[in-house]
Amino acid sequence: MDLRPDPNAPLPGLPTPWAATDMPSRRDGPPFHMTEMIEAEPALAGRILERLADDPSTERLAAAIRATAKSGKPILTVGCGTSEHGAQAVAEILRRALAAADFLSAPGAAGGPIPIQAFEASLVPGLGGPGSLLIAVSHEGASWATNRAMEAARAGGATIALITAAAASPGARLADLVIDTTEIDQSWCHTVGYVSPIVAAVALAAAIEGSAASPRLVDDARSILGAGLAQTAADSTDAMARRLASQQGIVVIGSGADRIAARELVLKIEEGVHLPASMRDVETLLHGHLAGMDGRTGVVAILLDGQELRARATRVRQALAAVAELGAPAGAILATEASALIPDALTPAGRVEVAPAGETRLGTAEVALLGSAIPLQLLTERMARARGVDPDPIRRDDEAYLRAANAADPEA
């Protein structure tokens, strides 16, 4: 009998009154909690979009984003860990949506949302200033630095919004507007925690452009996440994971919106696989960092952003040619169109192709970020399998790493 949960069933939320999650239960092998969360994401995305289409908070925040952009006041996004990458994704999706709707071409309009790391934001006196908008991302609503940034922005006269799965959390109590994604990640190696704010940003982008998340948009989001999930059965993901898991360190490269996915893959590899990893912009890699790489370094290139795709693909191809000269085995997560532009010989560790979305209402950033989400998560999960690691507790089942986390807890 298959005892795995139904991937189409809603995930639980946090209890009322609010309490943070406990460490996930230990599993000696797959399916991990992380495995089940990845499998749940296409249906989860549909539920979030459907809920937010009917939630008045979506239009209220979209209106605040439009008004702030028109006024030329700052729009800032903040978060920590996976939620920091979620906040970066929110900024990228909203920036392109505002540009497409001509809200950034008005006289005095700012250049769109700007992501800032939450702790750094909390140190800025009068963060944002009167008339500004701060959008925080916090899956459980309790990240110390994120809440500090919200407090700093409120003191500066900003409107505060929070994208969270915990509407009764400490963070939610600091916000003027809450976008509630409701369902909580059951693994501490967050995957649902990454996808949820991206999907919320898709709903906000639709509202900015004057429409709610339509059934077509819901289907598009589920479809592109489902295309990534189809790689579960593909040998390419397993083969690439096994090859990269044997390396001493991993470098992940990306350009455009793919830089966000690259940062998230680095975090997933370090917390879920326990292997050192670093992110480099494609161009940055070629300005000194090659000196620290050799055959012990694995490389992953991510290329799904369709904006200026050929220019990005050319530079990715040159970067992969450079690391090939060093004997560093490279793999890639690529859109099908991008894959045709990168010779197979430059990805000896393998590649995962994500099918194009076809005719879609999703923007290029949305397609890239949703399209890469599950492949990067599956690659991590398969690398964890290859190394015999349970990714769920992010190593806090090891007493030394639990002590390390506690030593850095500012509220301990």
N, C-alpha and C positions, 0 to 999 in steps of 0.2 A: 504494500500500500504506500502511495506517495503522500508523505506527511508534510510536504512543503506547502507553505501558505499560497492561497490563490493570488497570483500577481495582479489580478484585476480588482481585488477587494481593497477597500480603503484601509490605510494604515492608522494605527491609534494616534490620538493626540496626547498632550500632556495632561496630567490630572488637574482637577480643581479642588482645593486651591493649588496654585502653581507649585511644581517641584521639578528640579532638574533630573535628567535621566541617570539611571545607574549604569555601571559598566555592563556591556553586553555579556550574556552568558558565554562561557567558553565552548568552542567547537574544535575538535581535533582535526577536522578536514571539511571539505566542501560538502553541501552548500553552507557557506558562512552566512551570517546575517547580511553582510555586504552583498553577497550573491543574490539574495532574495530582494534586497532593495533595488539593485540594478534591474532585475526582472520586472519590478513593479513600476518603473518610471514612465513608460509610455502611457499606461492607464492613469497614473498619478497626474501627469501633465494635462490630460483631458479633464480630469475632475477639477484641478485648480483653475483652468481657464473657464470652465462652466460656472464655477462658484463666483469667480471674480467678475464675470460678465453681469451677474445679478447683484453685485455688492456696490452700494453707492460710494463706498470709500475709493473704489477704482476711479470713477469719474471725478471725484473731489480731488484726488491726488493728481490726476491728469490735468485738471484745470489749474491746479497750483503750479505744475511744471510749465504749462503753456504761459501762464501769467509771469512767472519768474523769468523765463527765457525772454519774453517780450520786453521786460523791464530792464534787462541787462544785468540783473543781480545774479550772484553766484548760485549754482546748483551743485551741491557736493554729495558724494556718496562715500560711505565708510563701512568698514567691517573688519573682522579678524579671522585669520585662518581660511578655511573654505569660504566663509561668509565674506572675507575680503575679496576673494575672486568673484563671488557672486555680486558684490557691489561694483567691481570693475565691469562685469558683464552688464549690469543694469545701466551704468553710465554709457557704455558703448552702444547698447540697443537704443536708449533714449536719445542719445546724441544724433544717431542716424535718423531716428523717427522725427525728431524736431527739424532736422535739415530737410527731410523729404516733405514735411508739411509747411516749409518756408517760415518756421518760427525763428530760425537763426539768421534770417536775412533782414529782419526788421531793424530800423535804426536803433542803435543802442543795445541790440541783443548781444548776449554773451556767446561764447563759443560752444556752449552746451555743457552738460554735466562733467564734473571733474572728480575722479576717484582719489581719495586720500586714505592712507593707512590710519586706522582709528586712533591709536595712541598719539601719533604725530598730530592729528587733527585736534585732539584734546588739549594740546599744548599751545594752540594758536589763540591769543587773546581776542575776544570778540569774534570767534569763528563765524565766518560767513557774513555777519553784520545784519542790520535791519533789512527786511525784505528778501533775505536769502532763503534758500530751501536746503535742508539737510535730509538725505534719504539714507537711513541706516539699514543694514542687513544683519540679522542675528537669528539663527535658526531657533534657538531656545530662548532668546531674549535676555540672556544673562551675562554676556561678555563684558567684563569689567571695562576694558578700554573703549568699547563701542558705546556703552552707557555714559562714560565720561565725556566722549565726544558729543553725544546728544545734549548733555548738560551744558557743555561749553557753547554749543550753538544756540541753545535756548537763552543763555545769558547774553549772547550777542544780538538777540532779536530775531533769530531765524524761526521759520516754521519747521517743525520736526515731523518726519514720517519714518515709519519702521516697516520693513518687510520681514515677516517672522511667521513661524508655525505655532507661536505661543502668544495668543492675544491677551492672556492674563499674566504675562511675565513682568518682571521689573522693568525691562526695556519698554514694553508697551505702555507702562504708566508714565513714561517720560515723553511720549509721542502725542502729537496733535492728530495724526492720521495713522491708522494701522492697516496694512495689507496683510491679511491672514491667510497663509497657505495651509494651515490646520494640521497636516499630517507630519508626524515626527519620524525622522530617520532612526532605525533600530540598530544601526551600527555606529560606532564612533569614528570609523573611517568614512566620513560623510560622502554620500553620493546623492541621495535625496536632498540633503542640505545644500548641494551645489545646484542641482537642476531646478529646485523650487523657486528661487529668486529669479532665475533666467526666465522661467515660464511666467512669473509675475510681471517681469519687464515686458514680455510679449503682450500681455493683456493691457499694460499701461500704454505701450506703443500704439496699439489699436485704438485706444481711447483718445490718445493725443491726436490721431489722424481722423477722429470724429466718428468712430464706430466701436461697438462692443465686440468682444471676442466671438465671432460668428461660428456656426457649426463647421464651416469650411476651414477656418483658422484652427479650430480644435483638431480636426482631422489631419491638417498639415503637420501640426506639432507632434501628434501621436505617430504619424507616419515616419517622420524623420528620426524620431527616437527609436521607433521600431526597426528602422533600417540599420541603426547601430546595433541594436540587440540581436539582429540576425547573425551578427558575427560570433555569437555564442557557439554556434555549430560549425564555425569555419576553422579549419586547421591553421589558417594564417595567424590568428591571434595566439593560439597555443604555441606555435613554432617561434613566433617573435618573442613571446614572453620567456620561453625557455632559453633562447639565445641571450637575451638581455639580462636575465636573472643571474647569469654566470659572471657578469662583469663586476668590476670593483666600484664603479660609479656610473651614473647616467647623466647626460646633458640633453635637455629638451629644448628645441628651437621652434620659433614661430614668428609670424609677422601679422600685423593688423589685429583683428579680433582673435586670431589663433594664439597670440601672446598670452591671453587670459587662460585659454585651455592648457597651454604649455606650463604656466605657473601652477595650475591645478594638478596636472599630471606629476609635477615634481613633488608637490605636497603629498599626493596619494602614494607615490613610490616610497617616500621617506617614512610616512606614518604607517603605511600598510604593508610594505615589503621590508623595511628596515635597511634600506640601501641608500647611501649618499647620492643626492641628485641636485642638479642646479639648472636654472632656466637662463637662456640667452636669447635676446632678440637675434634674428638671423644676421643682421649686419654687425651687431656687437660681437658675435662669435668670432668674426674675422678680424677683429682689431685687438689682438693680443692673447685672447683666450686659447687659441690653438696650441700655444706653448705648453699648456698644462694638460694636454690630451695625448693619449697613445692607444695602443691596442687593448689596454685594460678598461678603456672608457667606452660605454655604449652610448649611442646617439638615437634620439627619436625626433623626427621632423613632423610637425603638424601643419597641414595646408588644406584648409577648407574655405577660407574667406574668399568669396568670389569677387570682391571689389579689387580691381587692378590685379586680377589673378595671374596673368601672364608675366607681369613684372615681378610679382612675388615668387612665382615658380622659377623664374630665371635665377634669382638670387639664392633660393633654396637649393636649386640644382648645383650652383657653384659652391655653396657651403658644404653640401654632401660630397662633392668631388674633393674638396680640401680635406675633410676628415677621412676620406677613403685613402688618401696618400699617407695618413698616419696609422692606418690599419685599425681604425676605430670602427667596429661594426655598427651600421645604421639601420634603423627601421623607420617606418613612416605611417601616419594616419592621414589619408588623403581623400579628398573628393574625387569622384571618378574622372572628372575633367582635368583635375590637377595631376592625377596619376599618369595620364597620357603624356604629361610634360616632363616627367621625372623618369629617366631610364632605370630599368629594373636593376642593373648592375650597381647602382648607387645605394640600394637598400638591401644589402646581403642578409640583414637580420630579418627581413620580411616587411610586408606592408599590409595594411587594412584599408580597403576602399569603402567609402561611404557613398551609396547611390545618390544621385542628385534628387532634389525635392520636386523637380518638374515645375509645372505651373503652380505657383504658390503665392499666398499673401504675405508670407514671411519675408523679412528683409535679409540682406546678405549677412549681417552680423548674427541675426537670429538663426539662420540656417547653419552658419559655421559653428556657433556655440552649442546649439542643440545637437547638431550632427556629430560633433567630436566628443560630446559628453559621455555617452555610453562606451564608445570604443576606448577612450582613455581609462575609464573605470574598469572595463573588462580586462584590459592589458594589465592593470595593477593587480586585479584579483587573480589572474592567471600567473603573474610573476610571484605572488604570494604562495600559490599552490606549488610552484616550481621550487621555492625555497623552504617549503614546509612551515610557513608562517600563518598564524591566524591574524588577519588584518583588523578584526573588529575592535579590539581593545586599544589600538594604537600603542602597543607595547606597555601599557600601564598595568598589565597583569604581571609584569616584572617589577619586583620591589624597588630596584634602583631607579627605574624610570618613573614609577609612581612618586618616589621621594623627590625626584627632580621636578616633577610637575607641581608638587606641593610646595617645594622651596621657592618657586616663582609665583605662587598665588598671592596677589596683593591683598586679598581679603581673608587670608588664613590667620 
